[in-house]
């Protein structure tokens, strides 16, 4: 039996210091807790508030920034062949919003990014928790 592979692609400008190892561990833990047995790929982009506001306006019709958006590539009702990589989709996180929320809730920015990443990945899986 081959071990499942979790591929996490991360795009972050140098202005947004993301702890990539920590993010990969968090995402692997979230996916593992949901029992995903397939090879899985998910991508993360860290952007500023202007880009996030633009995406939120374009895809949700809301003229304001937000902390996290998820763009699933799959329909949860469709089954995939066992030997193919399951590409879940893209998670976009506003680094300035993560920093602001971390400060408001007396958390480390990395802790807030963990929380937003988990929320984004669960959304990709069709799980919408508050």
Secondary structure, DSSP 8 states (H G I E B T S, - for coil): -----EEEEEEE-TTS---HHHHHHHHHHHHHHTT--S-EEEEEEEE-HHHHHHHHHHHH--SS--SEEEEE-S-TT----TTS-EEEEEEEEEHHHHHHHHHHTT--HHHHHHHHHHHHHHHHTT----
